[in-house]
Amino acid sequence: MKLLVDKINSEIGAISIVSDGEKLCAIDFADYEQRMVKLLQKRYVNCDFQYAKNPQGFSSKIQAYFDGDRTSLNDIPVSTAGTVFQQQVWLALRTIPWGTTLSYANLAVRIGKPTAYRAVGMANSVNPVALVLPCHRVIGANAALTGYAGGLERKRWLLNHEGIVHL
């Protein structure tokens, strides 16, 4: 399996973007790239990473997000793998609009599993396509800024970028 890899720079660090040739299958910050590669190698046995400039236009769309485009990520097709529950959580992330947040508990209610807020948090922590499936928009109880695989400072920056400044 050939995976296409590009890198872009952003205000919060370099970002690696990985496509399977049709869909986005991973995004991660460069300082977490080893983790991303390990997970992709587990998912795609015998995968071969190949540099590709702006695969399927995904890099441009992600850069547009950083430039303030509120809709540039909305139509990027994703391939996430994961369990049925994880996929349910990840797809529900797309229903959280730019500039809004939702608690882990409210996300659990939204997917019909109101007591699964901890499991929702665990699913968010392994979201392979952060930003596009905006796990940074999920916050703790009482609007607490908790959990983000890319680090809380990046989560705060992303929320501020979207106009959420109270966190």
N, C-alpha and C positions, 0 to 999 in steps of 0.2 A: 504494500500500500504506500503510495507516494503522498506525503503531506507537504503542503506549500506553506512556507513561513516568511513573514515579513516583519519588520520592526519599524515602529514610529516613535518619535519623541513627543512627550507631552509635559505639561507643567508639573506633573507628579511622577515623572520618570519615564524611562523607555518602556515600551509595551510590545510584547511579542504577540503576533496574530497568526493563527494556524487554520488553514482551510484544507478540507479533503478534496478540493477541486470543484465542489458544488456548494457546500455548506460550511459555515464557521464551526470549528470543533474545539477551539481553545483560544483564550486570551489570558495573558498574565503579564505581570510586571517583570522586567528583566531580572530583578533581584530574586525572583521566585521561579525563574526559568527551569532550573533543575527539577523542581517538583513537577512542573507542567510536563516536561519531557518524560519523566518517569511514568506519570499517569497515562500519557499518550502511548508510550511503548507497551504498557500493560493492556491498554484498550485495543490498540492496533498492532498486533504481533507482526514482527518483521517490517515495521514501517521504515520508510526512508524519508528523511527531511531534506527538502530542497528549497533554496531561496527563490522567492517569486515576488516581484514588485507589485503591490496592490492586488493580491489575488481576488478575483470576482468583484473588485471595487470595494472590498471590505475595509481596507486601510483608509481609503478616502472618506468613507462613511464614519469611521471611528474618529478620524481627525476632525470631521465636520462637527461631531458631538463636542469636542473640545473647543471648537470655534463658536459654539453656542447654538448650533442647529438642534432644535428640540425633537425633530422627527427622523433624523438621519439613521438611527439604529432600529427603527420600528420594523422595517421590512427585511432585515438581514436574516436569512434562513440559518437555523442552527441544528447541529447534530450533537446531542449531549450524552448519549448513552445513559448510564445510571439506572437505578431501580425505578419501578413504576411510581413509587412515592416521591422520589427525588425529581423525576420528570414532572410530576404534578405540581410540586412546589416551584420548580424553575419556570415552568410555563406561566404559573400564576404571577410571577414577578413582572411579567410583561404587562400586566393589568394595572400596575402602579404607575400613574402618570408622572412625567417630568415635574419636579418641584413639589412633590408630595411624598409623604412617608407613611408607613404602615407598621404596626408592631408585629412581632413574631406571633403573638396570640391572635391578633386580627387576621394575619395571613393563614394561620391554622384554621380559623373559622371559615375564611373565604374558600378553602379547599375542602371543607366539610369534615374536618378532623379537629374539633375545638380543643381537645386535650393534648394535641401533638405539637405544641409550640416549641418544645425542646428539640424534637425531631426536625421541625422546620428550620430551626437554627443550625442543626447539624447538616441538613441538606444545603443550606445557604453556604456553609463553610467549604463545600466541595463543588460549588457551581463552576463548571469549566469555562463558561463564557460570560464572566462578569462584565459589567457595563451594558452589554446587549441584553442580558437578562439581569436587570438592575438590583442585585442583592444589596447594594449600598443604600437603597431606599427603605430597607427594613431596619427598624430600631427596637430597642428594648422598651420595657414597661416605663411609663411616666416619661416618655421621650428620651430615655437614656441612650447615649451613643455607645453601642456595644457591638463587638464582633465584626471583623472584616478581614478576610484572608490577606488582603494587601496592606493591612495596617490601619489603625484608627485615624491617623492623620490624613491618609488618602481618602478614607470614607468621609471625613469632615470636609475635605477639599471638594470632593464630588458633590456633596450636599450643598455646600456654599455656592458652587458653580451653578447649581440648579435653582438657587435663590432661597435655600433653606439655611438661615443663619442663626437660628435660636439654639442650635446644638453645639 
